Amino acid sequence: MENTIKPVSFFDSIAPFVKLNPISRQIVLSNMTKLSLPKGHVLVPFNGICKSVYYLEKGLTRTFYLKDSKEVTERFCAENSFTCSMAAYLTNTPDGRQIELLEPSIIWTMPYETLEKLYDEHHEIERLGRYIITKDVVELQNRLSNLQFKSAEERYNSLLETTPSLFQRVPLGIISSYLGITQETLSRIRAKVTF
């Protein structure tokens, strides 16, 4: 663990939404811990309580749960994004989802209790927390809308358009579970799209 290199991309990624002055930036940095973690590392285990918020400087995570003993992928988070189990994080209760690393990753983490304390002391940092929560809610709403109103092929095309790199970084079995289809259906869609 080290805390010496500033994650410039962190402040760049939030700048369009939240402006932090130099003092607030330094406070945030001084309360974050930088971790280099291997592929397969579990950030939040099944039925665990998410006690931190994570910012990915490098790498890829997936959030998933088990249904009828099968893994169902709910979310991917890549570089310059935040991840946590939001429901467990906000309520301090166990969650049936697991967050694991799909690649070796560099992650900046801050404990929930520390972040809550900073909210009380610094209005700008409170706005940062509001941004993180709002972004998570919007992503969840978009995810639900995709599953409810789009066909499998439309979901595939949307994922291919918004995050094409996932198809080089993630096994197709995991992508199919994210799209809510079987791997065979995904293969048929991919064959149809390439012709």
C-alpha positions in Angstrom: 0.0 0.0 0.0 1.2 3.4 -0.8 -0.2 6.9 -0.8 2.3 9.0 -2.7 1.2 9.2 -6.3 -1.7 11.5 -7.1 -4.4 9.9 -9.2 -4.7 12.8 -11.7 -7.3 10.9 -13.7 -9.5 10.9 -10.5 -9.8 14.6 -10.5 -10.0 14.8 -14.2 -12.9 12.4 -14.3 -15.0 14.2 -11.8 -14.1 17.8 -12.9 -17.1 18.1 -15.3 -19.4 17.4 -12.4 -17.7 18.5 -9.2 -15.0 21.2 -8.8 -12.8 20.6 -5.8 -10.5 23.4 -4.7 -6.8 22.6 -3.9 -7.5 22.2 -0.2 -10.4 19.8 -0.8 -8.3 17.8 -3.3 -5.5 17.4 -0.7 -8.0 16.4 2.0 -9.5 13.7 -0.3 -6.1 12.4 -1.3 -4.8 12.3 2.2 -7.8 10.1 3.2 -7.5 7.7 0.3 -5.3 4.6 0.2 -3.8 3.3 -3.1 -3.9 -0.5 -3.6 -2.4 -2.6 -6.4 -4.5 -5.8 -6.4 -4.4 -9.0 -8.5 -7.0 -10.4 -10.9 -9.6 -12.3 -8.9 -9.3 -10.2 -5.8 -12.7 -9.8 -4.1 -13.4 -6.3 -3.0 -16.8 -7.1 -1.4 -17.7 -10.8 -0.8 -21.2 -12.3 -1.1 -23.3 -11.2 1.9 -20.5 -8.9 3.0 -20.9 -5.2 4.0 -19.3 -2.7 1.7 -17.4 -0.5 4.0 -15.5 1.6 1.4 -16.0 3.4 -1.9 -13.5 2.4 -4.6 -12.1 4.5 -7.5 -10.4 2.5 -10.3 -7.3 4.2 -11.6 -6.6 1.1 -13.7 -8.4 -2.2 -14.1 -11.8 -3.7 -14.3 -14.4 -5.0 -11.8 -17.6 -6.8 -12.0 -20.5 -6.9 -9.6 -22.5 -10.2 -9.7 -24.9 -12.4 -7.7 -25.9 -16.0 -7.8 -29.3 -17.1 -9.1 -30.0 -20.9 -9.2 -26.3 -21.5 -8.6 -25.5 -19.4 -11.8 -23.5 -16.2 -11.8 -25.4 -13.2 -13.0 -23.3 -10.1 -13.8 -25.0 -6.9 -12.9 -22.3 -4.3 -13.6 -18.8 -3.6 -14.9 -16.6 -0.7 -13.7 -13.5 0.2 -15.6 -10.8 2.9 -15.3 -11.8 6.3 -14.0 -15.0 5.1 -12.4 -16.3 4.4 -8.9 -17.6 1.1 -7.6 -19.2 -0.1 -4.4 -22.2 -2.0 -3.3 -24.3 1.1 -2.9 -27.2 -0.4 -1.0 -24.9 -2.2 1.5 -22.7 0.9 1.6 -25.5 3.3 2.5 -27.4 1.0 4.9 -24.4 -0.8 6.4 -26.1 -4.1 5.8 -25.0 -7.3 4.0 -25.6 -7.6 0.3 -26.0 -10.7 -1.9 -23.7 -9.3 -4.5 -19.9 -9.7 -4.9 -17.5 -7.3 -6.4 -14.3 -8.8 -7.9 -11.5 -7.8 -10.1 -11.4 -9.1 -13.6 -7.9 -7.7 -14.2 -4.9 -6.7 -12.1 -6.0 -3.3 -10.9 -4.9 -0.1 -9.2 -7.6 1.1 -6.8 -8.0 4.1 -4.5 -10.2 3.4 -1.5 -11.8 5.5 1.2 -13.7 4.0 4.2 -17.4 4.9 4.5 -16.9 6.4 8.0 -14.1 8.7 6.8 -16.1 9.9 3.8 -19.1 10.6 6.0 -16.9 12.7 8.3 -15.6 14.6 5.4 -19.1 15.3 4.2 -19.9 17.0 7.5 -16.7 19.1 7.4 -16.5 20.1 3.7 -19.4 21.0 1.5 -17.4 20.4 -1.7 -16.6 16.9 -0.7 -20.3 16.3 0.2 -21.1 17.3 -3.4 -18.6 14.7 -4.6 -20.5 12.1 -2.6 -23.8 13.2 -4.1 -22.3 12.9 -7.5 -21.1 9.3 -6.8 -24.6 8.3 -5.6 -26.4 10.0 -8.4 -24.2 8.4 -11.0 -24.8 5.0 -9.5 -28.6 5.6 -9.5 -28.6 6.7 -13.2 -26.5 3.7 -14.2 -28.9 1.4 -12.4 -31.9 3.0 -14.0 -30.3 2.7 -17.5 -29.5 -1.0 -16.7 -33.1 -1.8 -15.7 -34.5 0.1 -18.8 -32.2 -1.9 -21.1 -33.3 -5.2 -19.6 -37.0 -4.3 -19.6 -37.4 -2.5 -22.9 -34.6 -3.6 -25.3 -34.2 -6.9 -27.2 -31.2 -9.1 -26.7 -29.7 -7.8 -29.9 -30.3 -4.2 -29.0 -28.6 -4.7 -25.6 -25.7 -6.3 -27.4 -25.4 -3.4 -29.9 -25.7 -0.9 -27.1 -22.9 -2.5 -25.1 -20.7 -2.8 -28.2 -21.3 0.9 -29.0 -20.7 2.2 -25.5 -17.9 -0.1 -24.2 -16.4 -2.1 -27.1 -13.3 -2.9 -25.1 -15.2 -5.2 -22.8 -15.3 -7.8 -25.6 -11.5 -8.0 -25.5 -11.3 -7.9 -21.7 -14.2 -10.0 -20.5 -15.0 -13.7 -21.2 -18.1 -14.1 -23.4 -19.8 -16.2 -20.7 -19.7 -13.2 -18.3 -20.9 -10.8 -21.0 -23.8 -13.0 -21.8 -24.9 -13.1 -18.2 -24.7 -9.3 -18.1 -26.9 -9.1 -21.2 -29.4 -11.5 -19.7 -29.0 -14.2 -22.4 -27.3 -17.5 -22.9 -23.8 -17.8 -24.4 -25.3 -19.6 -27.4 -27.7 -16.7 -28.0 -24.8 -14.2 -27.7 -22.8 -16.3 -30.3 -25.8 -16.2 -32.7 -26.1 -12.4 -32.3 -22.4 -11.9 -32.8 -22.5 -14.0 -36.0 -25.5 -12.1 -37.3 -24.0 -8.7 -36.6 -20.6 -9.5 -38.3 -22.3 -10.4 -41.6 
